[in-house]
Amino acid sequence: MSDYYEHITTEGERWDAIAYQYYGDATMYEPIVAANPDVPIIPILPSGIRLIVPVIDTTEAIPAEELPPWKR
């Protein structure tokens, strides 16, 4: 298993949507942004950009009792 996924953007994709697709949490876009320093941080990405999406362990998240109610 590799330490990252490769993702090719489609027209209109956003960082948060990509984070949700891979991590199940739209707020987890920062690891993706950090892994792709050459990609401009713009709200809507054009198609055809190759992104590196790091594999992270989402099971080591904040315990549910520490999350705000809308994220439990």
Predicted model as a PDB file, atoms N, CA, C, CB and O in Angstrom, pLDDT in the B-factor column:
MODEL        1                                                                  
ATOM      1  N   MET A   1       0.845  -1.178   0.000  1.00 52.00           N  
ATOM      2  CA  MET A   1       0.000   0.000   0.000  1.00 52.00           C  
ATOM      3  C   MET A   1       0.890   1.242   0.000  1.00 52.00           C  
ATOM      4  CB  MET A   1      -0.961  -0.002   1.222  1.00 52.00           C  
ATOM      5  O   MET A   1       1.870   1.312   0.742  1.00 52.00           O  
ATOM      6  N   SER A   2       0.542   2.219  -0.838  1.00 71.00           N  
ATOM      7  CA  SER A   2       1.349   3.439  -0.909  1.00 71.00           C  
ATOM      8  C   SER A   2       0.945   4.416   0.190  1.00 71.00           C  
ATOM      9  CB  SER A   2       1.204   4.103  -2.290  1.00 71.00           C  
ATOM     10  O   SER A   2      -0.078   4.248   0.854  1.00 71.00           O  
ATOM     11  N   ASP A   3       1.765   5.426   0.360  1.00 92.00           N  
ATOM     12  CA  ASP A   3       1.513   6.439   1.381  1.00 92.00           C  
ATOM     13  C   ASP A   3       0.654   7.581   0.865  1.00 92.00           C  
ATOM     14  CB  ASP A   3       2.817   6.984   1.902  1.00 92.00           C  
ATOM     15  O   ASP A   3       0.400   8.546   1.586  1.00 92.00           O  
ATOM     16  N   TYR A   4       0.211   7.479  -0.365  1.00 93.00           N  
ATOM     17  CA  TYR A   4      -0.615   8.538  -0.942  1.00 93.00           C  
ATOM     18  C   TYR A   4      -1.472   7.986  -2.078  1.00 93.00           C  
ATOM     19  CB  TYR A   4       0.265   9.697  -1.449  1.00 93.00           C  
ATOM     20  O   TYR A   4      -1.202   6.925  -2.642  1.00 93.00           O  
ATOM     21  N   TYR A   5      -2.510   8.749  -2.386  1.00 94.00           N  
ATOM     22  CA  TYR A   5      -3.338   8.488  -3.556  1.00 94.00           C  
ATOM     23  C   TYR A   5      -3.018   9.564  -4.583  1.00 94.00           C  
ATOM     24  CB  TYR A   5      -4.871   8.472  -3.195  1.00 94.00           C  
ATOM     25  O   TYR A   5      -2.597  10.663  -4.221  1.00 94.00           O  
ATOM     26  N   GLU A   6      -3.211   9.261  -5.844  1.00 97.00           N  
ATOM     27  CA  GLU A   6      -3.111  10.269  -6.887  1.00 97.00           C  
ATOM     28  C   GLU A   6      -4.526  10.621  -7.314  1.00 97.00           C  
ATOM     29  CB  GLU A   6      -2.251   9.768  -8.100  1.00 97.00           C  
ATOM     30  O   GLU A   6      -5.351   9.739  -7.555  1.00 97.00           O  
ATOM     31  N   HIS A   7      -4.794  11.890  -7.404  1.00 97.00           N  
ATOM     32  CA  HIS A   7      -6.127  12.359  -7.780  1.00 97.00           C  
ATOM     33  C   HIS A   7      -5.977  13.362  -8.911  1.00 97.00           C  
ATOM     34  CB  HIS A   7      -6.877  12.995  -6.562  1.00 97.00           C  
ATOM     35  O   HIS A   7      -5.196  14.308  -8.800  1.00 97.00           O  
ATOM     36  N   ILE A   8      -6.706  13.171  -9.985  1.00 98.00           N  
ATOM     37  CA  ILE A   8      -6.730  14.118 -11.102  1.00 98.00           C  
ATOM     38  C   ILE A   8      -8.035  14.902 -10.982  1.00 98.00           C  
ATOM     39  CB  ILE A   8      -6.615  13.382 -12.510  1.00 98.00           C  
ATOM     40  O   ILE A   8      -9.123  14.325 -10.975  1.00 98.00           O  
ATOM     41  N   THR A   9      -7.909  16.214 -10.890  1.00 97.00           N  
ATOM     42  CA  THR A   9      -9.097  17.040 -10.682  1.00 97.00           C  
ATOM     43  C   THR A   9      -9.980  17.087 -11.926  1.00 97.00           C  
ATOM     44  CB  THR A   9      -8.690  18.453 -10.284  1.00 97.00           C  
ATOM     45  O   THR A   9      -9.525  16.930 -13.060  1.00 97.00           O  
ATOM     46  N   THR A  10     -11.245  17.308 -11.658  1.00 96.00           N  
ATOM     47  CA  THR A  10     -12.213  17.589 -12.715  1.00 96.00           C  
ATOM     48  C   THR A  10     -12.644  19.042 -12.549  1.00 96.00           C  
ATOM     49  CB  THR A  10     -13.451  16.603 -12.657  1.00 96.00           C  
ATOM     50  O   THR A  10     -12.519  19.609 -11.464  1.00 96.00           O  
ATOM     51  N   GLU A  11     -13.136  19.626 -13.593  1.00 95.00           N  
ATOM     52  CA  GLU A  11     -13.518  21.040 -13.582  1.00 95.00           C  
ATOM     53  C   GLU A  11     -14.483  21.344 -12.432  1.00 95.00           C  
ATOM     54  CB  GLU A  11     -14.158  21.429 -14.925  1.00 95.00           C  
ATOM     55  O   GLU A  11     -15.517  20.693 -12.283  1.00 95.00           O  
ATOM     56  N   GLY A  12     -14.127  22.336 -11.634  1.00 95.00           N  
ATOM     57  CA  GLY A  12     -15.008  22.786 -10.566  1.00 95.00           C  
ATOM     58  C   GLY A  12     -14.793  22.121  -9.219  1.00 95.00           C  
ATOM     59  O   GLY A  12     -15.499  22.448  -8.265  1.00 95.00           O  
ATOM     60  N   GLU A  13     -13.842  21.196  -9.104  1.00 97.00           N  
ATOM     61  CA  GLU A  13     -13.599  20.554  -7.803  1.00 97.00           C  
ATOM     62  C   GLU A  13     -13.016  21.549  -6.810  1.00 97.00           C  
ATOM     63  CB  GLU A  13     -12.651  19.350  -7.960  1.00 97.00           C  
ATOM     64  O   GLU A  13     -12.347  22.513  -7.181  1.00 97.00           O  
ATOM     65  N   ARG A  14     -13.289  21.289  -5.548  1.00 97.00           N  
ATOM     66  CA  ARG A  14     -12.779  22.137  -4.468  1.00 97.00           C  
ATOM     67  C   ARG A  14     -11.939  21.277  -3.522  1.00 97.00           C  
ATOM     68  CB  ARG A  14     -13.952  22.836  -3.696  1.00 97.00           C  
ATOM     69  O   ARG A  14     -12.104  20.059  -3.443  1.00 97.00           O  
ATOM     70  N   TRP A  15     -11.033  21.952  -2.806  1.00 97.00           N  
ATOM     71  CA  TRP A  15     -10.173  21.252  -1.844  1.00 97.00           C  
ATOM     72  C   TRP A  15     -11.008  20.496  -0.814  1.00 97.00           C  
ATOM     73  CB  TRP A  15      -9.235  22.247  -1.134  1.00 97.00           C  
ATOM     74  O   TRP A  15     -10.716  19.341  -0.503  1.00 97.00           O  
ATOM     75  N   ASP A  16     -12.043  21.142  -0.288  1.00 96.00           N  
ATOM     76  CA  ASP A  16     -12.839  20.508   0.759  1.00 96.00           C  
ATOM     77  C   ASP A  16     -13.607  19.289   0.241  1.00 96.00           C  
ATOM     78  CB  ASP A  16     -13.811  21.517   1.351  1.00 96.00           C  
ATOM     79  O   ASP A  16     -13.789  18.314   0.970  1.00 96.00           O  
ATOM     80  N   ALA A  17     -14.049  19.342  -0.999  1.00 97.00           N  
ATOM     81  CA  ALA A  17     -14.752  18.198  -1.571  1.00 97.00           C  
ATOM     82  C   ALA A  17     -13.812  17.012  -1.766  1.00 97.00           C  
ATOM     83  CB  ALA A  17     -15.395  18.582  -2.904  1.00 97.00           C  
ATOM     84  O   ALA A  17     -14.203  15.860  -1.576  1.00 97.00           O  
ATOM     85  N   ILE A  18     -12.588  17.301  -2.141  1.00 97.00           N  
ATOM     86  CA  ILE A  18     -11.596  16.229  -2.297  1.00 97.00           C  
ATOM     87  C   ILE A  18     -11.282  15.617  -0.934  1.00 97.00           C  
ATOM     88  CB  ILE A  18     -10.296  16.767  -2.964  1.00 97.00           C  
ATOM     89  O   ILE A  18     -11.176  14.397  -0.808  1.00 97.00           O  
ATOM     90  N   ALA A  19     -11.136  16.458   0.078  1.00 96.00           N  
ATOM     91  CA  ALA A  19     -10.889  15.955   1.436  1.00 96.00           C  
ATOM     92  C   ALA A  19     -12.045  15.072   1.892  1.00 96.00           C  
ATOM     93  CB  ALA A  19     -10.689  17.126   2.427  1.00 96.00           C  
ATOM     94  O   ALA A  19     -11.821  14.021   2.493  1.00 96.00           O  
ATOM     95  N   TYR A  20     -13.264  15.482   1.615  1.00 95.00           N  
ATOM     96  CA  TYR A  20     -14.421  14.670   1.999  1.00 95.00           C  
ATOM     97  C   TYR A  20     -14.415  13.328   1.260  1.00 95.00           C  
ATOM     98  CB  TYR A  20     -15.732  15.432   1.709  1.00 95.00           C  
ATOM     99  O   TYR A  20     -14.736  12.292   1.841  1.00 95.00           O  
ATOM    100  N   GLN A  21     -14.053  13.356  -0.001  1.00 96.00           N  
ATOM    101  CA  GLN A  21     -14.023  12.125  -0.801  1.00 96.00           C  
ATOM    102  C   GLN A  21     -13.042  11.108  -0.230  1.00 96.00           C  
ATOM    103  CB  GLN A  21     -13.652  12.442  -2.251  1.00 96.00           C  
ATOM    104  O   GLN A  21     -13.350   9.917  -0.175  1.00 96.00           O  
ATOM    105  N   TYR A  22     -11.871  11.559   0.193  1.00 94.00           N  
ATOM    106  CA  TYR A  22     -10.840  10.629   0.665  1.00 94.00           C  
ATOM    107  C   TYR A  22     -10.866  10.396   2.169  1.00 94.00           C  
ATOM    108  CB  TYR A  22      -9.489  11.139   0.273  1.00 94.00           C  
ATOM    109  O   TYR A  22     -10.546   9.300   2.631  1.00 94.00           O  
ATOM    110  N   TYR A  23     -11.243  11.415   2.940  1.00 93.00           N  
ATOM    111  CA  TYR A  23     -11.167  11.314   4.400  1.00 93.00           C  
ATOM    112  C   TYR A  23     -12.521  11.285   5.094  1.00 93.00           C  
ATOM    113  CB  TYR A  23     -10.375  12.456   4.936  1.00 93.00           C  
ATOM    114  O   TYR A  23     -12.607  10.983   6.285  1.00 93.00           O  
ATOM    115  N   GLY A  24     -13.587  11.601   4.346  1.00 91.00           N  
ATOM    116  CA  GLY A  24     -14.899  11.641   4.972  1.00 91.00           C  
ATOM    117  C   GLY A  24     -15.123  12.872   5.820  1.00 91.00           C  
ATOM    118  O   GLY A  24     -16.076  12.926   6.597  1.00 91.00           O  
ATOM    119  N   ASP A  25     -14.248  13.870   5.681  1.00 92.00           N  
ATOM    120  CA  ASP A  25     -14.328  15.099   6.470  1.00 92.00           C  
ATOM    121  C   ASP A  25     -13.823  16.247   5.605  1.00 92.00           C  
ATOM    122  CB  ASP A  25     -13.498  14.985   7.802  1.00 92.00           C  
ATOM    123  O   ASP A  25     -12.641  16.304   5.263  1.00 92.00           O  
ATOM    124  N   ALA A  26     -14.719  17.154   5.256  1.00 94.00           N  
ATOM    125  CA  ALA A  26     -14.360  18.269   4.376  1.00 94.00           C  
ATOM    126  C   ALA A  26     -13.370  19.235   5.011  1.00 94.00           C  
ATOM    127  CB  ALA A  26     -15.598  19.020   3.974  1.00 94.00           C  
ATOM    128  O   ALA A  26     -12.709  19.992   4.299  1.00 94.00           O  
ATOM    129  N   THR A  27     -13.255  19.226   6.321  1.00 94.00           N  
ATOM    130  CA  THR A  27     -12.321  20.145   6.987  1.00 94.00           C  
ATOM    131  C   THR A  27     -10.888  19.637   6.991  1.00 94.00           C  
ATOM    132  CB  THR A  27     -12.764  20.388   8.406  1.00 94.00           C  
ATOM    133  O   THR A  27      -9.989  20.343   7.448  1.00 94.00           O  
ATOM    134  N   MET A  28     -10.657  18.432   6.493  1.00 94.00           N  
ATOM    135  CA  MET A  28      -9.320  17.824   6.507  1.00 94.00           C  
ATOM    136  C   MET A  28      -8.540  18.104   5.225  1.00 94.00           C  
ATOM    137  CB  MET A  28      -9.434  16.322   6.715  1.00 94.00           C  
ATOM    138  O   MET A  28      -7.746  17.268   4.795  1.00 94.00           O  
ATOM    139  N   TYR A  29      -8.754  19.262   4.610  1.00 95.00           N  
ATOM    140  CA  TYR A  29      -8.081  19.573   3.341  1.00 95.00           C  
ATOM    141  C   TYR A  29      -6.628  20.009   3.529  1.00 95.00           C  
ATOM    142  CB  TYR A  29      -8.841  20.663   2.611  1.00 95.00           C  
ATOM    143  O   TYR A  29      -5.862  19.966   2.566  1.00 95.00           O  
ATOM    144  N   GLU A  30      -6.224  20.422   4.717  1.00 95.00           N  
ATOM    145  CA  GLU A  30      -4.866  20.935   4.931  1.00 95.00           C  
ATOM    146  C   GLU A  30      -3.758  19.944   4.570  1.00 95.00           C  
ATOM    147  CB  GLU A  30      -4.709  21.340   6.363  1.00 95.00           C  
ATOM    148  O   GLU A  30      -2.768  20.368   3.973  1.00 95.00           O  
ATOM    149  N   PRO A  31      -3.861  18.641   4.897  1.00 96.00           N  
ATOM    150  CA  PRO A  31      -2.800  17.715   4.467  1.00 96.00           C  
ATOM    151  C   PRO A  31      -2.669  17.637   2.947  1.00 96.00           C  
ATOM    152  CB  PRO A  31      -3.069  16.324   5.021  1.00 96.00           C  
ATOM    153  O   PRO A  31      -1.571  17.445   2.424  1.00 96.00           O  
ATOM    154  N   ILE A  32      -3.780  17.784   2.249  1.00 97.00           N  
ATOM    155  CA  ILE A  32      -3.748  17.733   0.779  1.00 97.00           C  
ATOM    156  C   ILE A  32      -3.075  18.987   0.231  1.00 97.00           C  
ATOM    157  CB  ILE A  32      -5.183  17.591   0.196  1.00 97.00           C  
ATOM    158  O   ILE A  32      -2.239  18.904  -0.668  1.00 97.00           O  
ATOM    159  N   VAL A  33      -3.435  20.137   0.767  1.00 97.00           N  
ATOM    160  CA  VAL A  33      -2.811  21.393   0.344  1.00 97.00           C  
ATOM    161  C   VAL A  33      -1.304  21.347   0.613  1.00 97.00           C  
ATOM    162  CB  VAL A  33      -3.457  22.602   1.078  1.00 97.00           C  
ATOM    163  O   VAL A  33      -0.506  21.731  -0.241  1.00 97.00           O  
ATOM    164  N   ALA A  34      -0.921  20.878   1.798  1.00 96.00           N  
ATOM    165  CA  ALA A  34       0.499  20.825   2.167  1.00 96.00           C  
ATOM    166  C   ALA A  34       1.288  19.873   1.270  1.00 96.00           C  
ATOM    167  CB  ALA A  34       0.646  20.398   3.624  1.00 96.00           C  
ATOM    168  O   ALA A  34       2.465  20.113   0.999  1.00 96.00           O  
ATOM    169  N   ALA A  35       0.656  18.802   0.810  1.00 97.00           N  
ATOM    170  CA  ALA A  35       1.339  17.817  -0.039  1.00 97.00           C  
ATOM    171  C   ALA A  35       1.473  18.287  -1.485  1.00 97.00           C  
ATOM    172  CB  ALA A  35       0.593  16.493  -0.002  1.00 97.00           C  
ATOM    173  O   ALA A  35       2.148  17.643  -2.288  1.00 97.00           O  
ATOM    174  N   ASN A  36       0.833  19.402  -1.818  1.00 98.00           N  
ATOM    175  CA  ASN A  36       0.834  19.907  -3.188  1.00 98.00           C  
ATOM    176  C   ASN A  36       1.224  21.377  -3.223  1.00 98.00           C  
ATOM    177  CB  ASN A  36      -0.540  19.711  -3.833  1.00 98.00           C  
ATOM    178  O   ASN A  36       0.412  22.219  -3.607  1.00 98.00           O  
ATOM    179  N   PRO A  37       2.462  21.705  -2.827  1.00 97.00           N  
ATOM    180  CA  PRO A  37       2.858  23.118  -2.710  1.00 97.00           C  
ATOM    181  C   PRO A  37       2.888  23.871  -4.041  1.00 97.00           C  
ATOM    182  CB  PRO A  37       4.214  23.205  -2.073  1.00 97.00           C  
ATOM    183  O   PRO A  37       2.853  25.101  -4.048  1.00 97.00           O  
ATOM    184  N   ASP A  38       2.952  23.159  -5.158  1.00 96.00           N  
ATOM    185  CA  ASP A  38       2.996  23.823  -6.459  1.00 96.00           C  
ATOM    186  C   ASP A  38       1.608  24.155  -7.023  1.00 96.00           C  
ATOM    187  CB  ASP A  38       3.739  22.954  -7.439  1.00 96.00           C  
ATOM    188  O   ASP A  38       1.495  24.830  -8.046  1.00 96.00           O  
ATOM    189  N   VAL A  39       0.569  23.682  -6.358  1.00 96.00           N  
ATOM    190  CA  VAL A  39      -0.794  23.935  -6.822  1.00 96.00           C  
ATOM    191  C   VAL A  39      -1.312  25.195  -6.127  1.00 96.00           C  
ATOM    192  CB  VAL A  39      -1.732  22.706  -6.538  1.00 96.00           C  
ATOM    193  O   VAL A  39      -1.238  25.305  -4.903  1.00 96.00           O  
ATOM    194  N   PRO A  40      -1.834  26.140  -6.902  1.00 94.00           N  
ATOM    195  CA  PRO A  40      -2.337  27.363  -6.273  1.00 94.00           C  
ATOM    196  C   PRO A  40      -3.524  27.074  -5.348  1.00 94.00           C  
ATOM    197  CB  PRO A  40      -2.746  28.377  -7.347  1.00 94.00           C  
ATOM    198  O   PRO A  40      -4.369  26.230  -5.646  1.00 94.00           O  
ATOM    199  N   ILE A  41      -3.569  27.775  -4.246  1.00 93.00           N  
ATOM    200  CA  ILE A  41      -4.666  27.609  -3.297  1.00 93.00           C  
ATOM    201  C   ILE A  41      -5.786  28.545  -3.731  1.00 93.00           C  
ATOM    202  CB  ILE A  41      -4.206  27.906  -1.815  1.00 93.00           C  
ATOM    203  O   ILE A  41      -5.878  29.695  -3.300  1.00 93.00           O  
ATOM    204  N   ILE A  42      -6.626  28.010  -4.595  1.00 95.00           N  
ATOM    205  CA  ILE A  42      -7.760  28.766  -5.116  1.00 95.00           C  
ATOM    206  C   ILE A  42      -9.031  27.994  -4.763  1.00 95.00           C  
ATOM    207  CB  ILE A  42      -7.637  28.994  -6.674  1.00 95.00           C  
ATOM    208  O   ILE A  42      -8.990  26.775  -4.593  1.00 95.00           O  
ATOM    209  N   PRO A  43     -10.157  28.699  -4.654  1.00 94.00           N  
ATOM    210  CA  PRO A  43     -11.380  28.017  -4.206  1.00 94.00           C  
ATOM    211  C   PRO A  43     -11.849  26.895  -5.129  1.00 94.00           C  
ATOM    212  CB  PRO A  43     -12.481  29.017  -4.066  1.00 94.00           C  
ATOM    213  O   PRO A  43     -12.289  25.848  -4.652  1.00 94.00           O  
ATOM    214  N   ILE A  44     -11.763  27.099  -6.438  1.00 96.00           N  
ATOM    215  CA  ILE A  44     -12.228  26.095  -7.394  1.00 96.00           C  
ATOM    216  C   ILE A  44     -11.070  25.721  -8.312  1.00 96.00           C  
ATOM    217  CB  ILE A  44     -13.448  26.621  -8.221  1.00 96.00           C  
ATOM    218  O   ILE A  44     -10.460  26.577  -8.953  1.00 96.00           O  
ATOM    219  N   LEU A  45     -10.783  24.431  -8.359  1.00 97.00           N  
ATOM    220  CA  LEU A  45      -9.645  23.941  -9.126  1.00 97.00           C  
ATOM    221  C   LEU A  45     -10.042  23.642 -10.570  1.00 97.00           C  
ATOM    222  CB  LEU A  45      -9.064  22.690  -8.469  1.00 97.00           C  
ATOM    223  O   LEU A  45     -11.147  23.162 -10.822  1.00 97.00           O  
ATOM    224  N   PRO A  46      -9.149  23.922 -11.519  1.00 96.00           N  
ATOM    225  CA  PRO A  46      -9.419  23.538 -12.910  1.00 96.00           C  
ATOM    226  C   PRO A  46      -9.231  22.033 -13.088  1.00 96.00           C  
ATOM    227  CB  PRO A  46      -8.496  24.314 -13.883  1.00 96.00           C  
ATOM    228  O   PRO A  46      -8.697  21.360 -12.207  1.00 96.00           O  
ATOM    229  N   SER A  47      -9.662  21.522 -14.204  1.00 97.00           N  
ATOM    230  CA  SER A  47      -9.517  20.084 -14.459  1.00 97.00           C  
ATOM    231  C   SER A  47      -8.086  19.753 -14.875  1.00 97.00           C  
ATOM    232  CB  SER A  47     -10.509  19.623 -15.550  1.00 97.00           C  
ATOM    233  O   SER A  47      -7.357  20.592 -15.405  1.00 97.00           O  
ATOM    234  N   GLY A  48      -7.712  18.506 -14.618  1.00 97.00           N  
ATOM    235  CA  GLY A  48      -6.434  17.997 -15.083  1.00 97.00           C  
ATOM    236  C   GLY A  48      -5.256  18.203 -14.159  1.00 97.00           C  
ATOM    237  O   GLY A  48      -4.126  17.901 -14.545  1.00 97.00           O  
ATOM    238  N   ILE A  49      -5.470  18.708 -12.952  1.00 97.00           N  
ATOM    239  CA  ILE A  49      -4.357  18.887 -12.012  1.00 97.00           C  
ATOM    240  C   ILE A  49      -4.144  17.576 -11.260  1.00 97.00           C  
ATOM    241  CB  ILE A  49      -4.635  20.069 -11.012  1.00 97.00           C  
ATOM    242  O   ILE A  49      -5.087  17.000 -10.716  1.00 97.00           O  
ATOM    243  N   ARG A  50      -2.902  17.117 -11.236  1.00 97.00           N  
ATOM    244  CA  ARG A  50      -2.550  15.885 -10.510  1.00 97.00           C  
ATOM    245  C   ARG A  50      -2.235  16.264  -9.071  1.00 97.00           C  
ATOM    246  CB  ARG A  50      -1.328  15.143 -11.180  1.00 97.00           C  
ATOM    247  O   ARG A  50      -1.298  17.016  -8.805  1.00 97.00           O  
ATOM    248  N   LEU A  51      -3.021  15.739  -8.156  1.00 98.00           N  
ATOM    249  CA  LEU A  51      -2.818  16.006  -6.738  1.00 98.00           C  
ATOM    250  C   LEU A  51      -2.328  14.749  -6.027  1.00 98.00           C  
ATOM    251  CB  LEU A  51      -4.115  16.516  -6.092  1.00 98.00           C  
ATOM    252  O   LEU A  51      -2.703  13.630  -6.376  1.00 98.00           O  
ATOM    253  N   ILE A  52      -1.496  14.958  -5.039  1.00 97.00           N  
ATOM    254  CA  ILE A  52      -1.082  13.898  -4.127  1.00 97.00           C  
ATOM    255  C   ILE A  52      -1.971  14.015  -2.893  1.00 97.00           C  
ATOM    256  CB  ILE A  52       0.458  14.002  -3.756  1.00 97.00           C  
ATOM    257  O   ILE A  52      -2.032  15.073  -2.267  1.00 97.00           O  
ATOM    258  N   VAL A  53      -2.653  12.940  -2.547  1.00 97.00           N  
ATOM    259  CA  VAL A  53      -3.524  12.926  -1.374  1.00 97.00           C  
ATOM    260  C   VAL A  53      -2.905  11.965  -0.366  1.00 97.00           C  
ATOM    261  CB  VAL A  53      -5.001  12.504  -1.745  1.00 97.00           C  
ATOM    262  O   VAL A  53      -2.970  10.749  -0.548  1.00 97.00           O  
ATOM    263  N   PRO A  54      -2.299  12.505   0.706  1.00 96.00           N  
ATOM    264  CA  PRO A  54      -1.646  11.631   1.685  1.00 96.00           C  
ATOM    265  C   PRO A  54      -2.635  10.673   2.344  1.00 96.00           C  
ATOM    266  CB  PRO A  54      -0.951  12.468   2.754  1.00 96.00           C  
ATOM    267  O   PRO A  54      -3.784  11.027   2.609  1.00 96.00           O  
ATOM    268  N   VAL A  55      -2.169   9.464   2.600  1.00 94.00           N  
ATOM    269  CA  VAL A  55      -2.964   8.506   3.357  1.00 94.00           C  
ATOM    270  C   VAL A  55      -2.789   8.870   4.824  1.00 94.00           C  
ATOM    271  CB  VAL A  55      -2.531   7.010   3.065  1.00 94.00           C  
ATOM    272  O   VAL A  55      -1.672   8.904   5.340  1.00 94.00           O  
ATOM    273  N   ILE A  56      -3.901   9.139   5.484  1.00 87.00           N  
ATOM    274  CA  ILE A  56      -3.849   9.433   6.917  1.00 87.00           C  
ATOM    275  C   ILE A  56      -4.810   8.508   7.644  1.00 87.00           C  
ATOM    276  CB  ILE A  56      -4.196  10.925   7.202  1.00 87.00           C  
ATOM    277  O   ILE A  56      -5.781   8.017   7.067  1.00 87.00           O  
ATOM    278  N   ASP A  57      -4.529   8.284   8.895  1.00 76.00           N  
ATOM    279  CA  ASP A  57      -5.380   7.430   9.709  1.00 76.00           C  
ATOM    280  C   ASP A  57      -6.484   8.289  10.305  1.00 76.00           C  
ATOM    281  CB  ASP A  57      -4.562   6.709  10.825  1.00 76.00           C  
ATOM    282  O   ASP A  57      -6.259   9.024  11.266  1.00 76.00           O  
ATOM    283  N   THR A  58      -7.671   8.192   9.735  1.00 59.00           N  
ATOM    284  CA  THR A  58      -8.790   8.996  10.223  1.00 59.00           C  
ATOM    285  C   THR A  58      -9.438   8.381  11.460  1.00 59.00           C  
ATOM    286  CB  THR A  58      -9.830   9.163   9.127  1.00 59.00           C  
ATOM    287  O   THR A  58     -10.350   8.980  12.030  1.00 59.00           O  
ATOM    288  N   THR A  59      -8.991   7.199  11.889  1.00 60.00           N  
ATOM    289  CA  THR A  59      -9.555   6.599  13.097  1.00 60.00           C  
ATOM    290  C   THR A  59      -8.959   7.216  14.352  1.00 60.00           C  
ATOM    291  CB  THR A  59      -9.324   5.092  13.098  1.00 60.00           C  
ATOM    292  O   THR A  59      -9.503   7.053  15.444  1.00 60.00           O  
ATOM    293  N   GLU A  60      -7.845   7.924  14.204  1.00 56.00           N  
ATOM    294  CA  GLU A  60      -7.240   8.580  15.357  1.00 56.00           C  
ATOM    295  C   GLU A  60      -7.745  10.014  15.479  1.00 56.00           C  
ATOM    296  CB  GLU A  60      -5.708   8.559  15.248  1.00 56.00           C  
ATOM    297  O   GLU A  60      -6.983  10.928  15.794  1.00 56.00           O  
ATOM    298  N   ALA A  61      -8.997  10.191  15.234  1.00 56.00           N  
ATOM    299  CA  ALA A  61      -9.602  11.518  15.286  1.00 56.00           C  
ATOM    300  C   ALA A  61      -9.915  11.899  16.727  1.00 56.00           C  
ATOM    301  CB  ALA A  61     -10.879  11.568  14.429  1.00 56.00           C  
ATOM    302  O   ALA A  61      -9.682  11.134  17.663  1.00 56.00           O  
ATOM    303  N   ILE A  62     -10.444  13.090  16.869  1.00 59.00           N  
ATOM    304  CA  ILE A  62     -10.838  13.592  18.177  1.00 59.00           C  
ATOM    305  C   ILE A  62     -11.991  12.734  18.698  1.00 59.00           C  
ATOM    306  CB  ILE A  62     -11.246  15.101  18.103  1.00 59.00           C  
ATOM    307  O   ILE A  62     -12.903  12.405  17.939  1.00 59.00           O  
ATOM    308  N   PRO A  63     -11.965  12.368  19.982  1.00 64.00           N  
ATOM    309  CA  PRO A  63     -13.076  11.583  20.533  1.00 64.00           C  
ATOM    310  C   PRO A  63     -14.402  12.321  20.361  1.00 64.00           C  
ATOM    311  CB  PRO A  63     -12.832  11.275  22.023  1.00 64.00           C  
ATOM    312  O   PRO A  63     -14.450  13.549  20.443  1.00 64.00           O  
ATOM    313  N   ALA A  64     -15.472  11.573  20.124  1.00 65.00           N  
ATOM    314  CA  ALA A  64     -16.776  12.164  19.829  1.00 65.00           C  
ATOM    315  C   ALA A  64     -17.227  13.158  20.891  1.00 65.00           C  
ATOM    316  CB  ALA A  64     -17.810  11.077  19.687  1.00 65.00           C  
ATOM    317  O   ALA A  64     -17.847  14.169  20.560  1.00 65.00           O  
ATOM    318  N   GLU A  65     -16.931  12.893  22.148  1.00 71.00           N  
ATOM    319  CA  GLU A  65     -17.386  13.812  23.205  1.00 71.00           C  
ATOM    320  C   GLU A  65     -16.683  15.173  23.133  1.00 71.00           C  
ATOM    321  CB  GLU A  65     -17.148  13.184  24.582  1.00 71.00           C  
ATOM    322  O   GLU A  65     -17.160  16.141  23.724  1.00 71.00           O  
ATOM    323  N   GLU A  66     -15.563  15.257  22.421  1.00 69.00           N  
ATOM    324  CA  GLU A  66     -14.853  16.518  22.280  1.00 69.00           C  
ATOM    325  C   GLU A  66     -15.235  17.258  21.000  1.00 69.00           C  
ATOM    326  CB  GLU A  66     -13.363  16.273  22.305  1.00 69.00           C  
ATOM    327  O   GLU A  66     -14.831  18.404  20.802  1.00 69.00           O  
ATOM    328  N   LEU A  67     -16.006  16.614  20.138  1.00 67.00           N  
ATOM    329  CA  LEU A  67     -16.432  17.242  18.900  1.00 67.00           C  
ATOM    330  C   LEU A  67     -17.652  18.129  19.142  1.00 67.00           C  
ATOM    331  CB  LEU A  67     -16.742  16.177  17.839  1.00 67.00           C  
ATOM    332  O   LEU A  67     -18.434  17.880  20.060  1.00 67.00           O  
ATOM    333  N   PRO A  68     -17.812  19.158  18.319  1.00 72.00           N  
ATOM    334  CA  PRO A  68     -19.052  19.924  18.418  1.00 72.00           C  
ATOM    335  C   PRO A  68     -20.233  19.038  18.021  1.00 72.00           C  
ATOM    336  CB  PRO A  68     -18.993  21.191  17.521  1.00 72.00           C  
ATOM    337  O   PRO A  68     -20.055  18.076  17.274  1.00 72.00           O  
ATOM    338  N   PRO A  69     -21.433  19.347  18.510  1.00 74.00           N  
ATOM    339  CA  PRO A  69     -22.583  18.466  18.272  1.00 74.00           C  
ATOM    340  C   PRO A  69     -22.852  18.143  16.809  1.00 74.00           C  
ATOM    341  CB  PRO A  69     -23.798  19.085  18.848  1.00 74.00           C  
ATOM    342  O   PRO A  69     -23.294  17.036  16.502  1.00 74.00           O  
ATOM    343  N   TRP A  70     -22.597  19.079  15.896  1.00 72.00           N  
ATOM    344  CA  TRP A  70     -22.900  18.831  14.481  1.00 72.00           C  
ATOM    345  C   TRP A  70     -21.913  17.879  13.820  1.00 72.00           C  
ATOM    346  CB  TRP A  70     -22.916  20.137  13.724  1.00 72.00           C  
ATOM    347  O   TRP A  70     -22.134  17.467  12.682  1.00 72.00           O  
ATOM    348  N   LYS A  71     -20.816  17.515  14.514  1.00 64.00           N  
ATOM    349  CA  LYS A  71     -19.858  16.588  13.928  1.00 64.00           C  
ATOM    350  C   LYS A  71     -19.894  15.210  14.589  1.00 64.00           C  
ATOM    351  CB  LYS A  71     -18.468  17.164  14.027  1.00 64.00           C  
ATOM    352  O   LYS A  71     -19.116  14.331  14.217  1.00 64.00           O  
ATOM    353  N   ARG A  72     -20.773  15.012  15.550  1.00 60.00           N  
ATOM    354  CA  ARG A  72     -20.851  13.721  16.242  1.00 60.00           C  
ATOM    355  C   ARG A  72     -21.616  12.704  15.457  1.00 60.00           C  
ATOM    356  CB  ARG A  72     -21.483  13.882  17.589  1.00 60.00           C  
ATOM    357  O   ARG A  72     -21.770  11.567  15.904  1.00 60.00           O  
TER     358      ARG A  72                                                      
ENDMDL                                                                          
END                                                                             
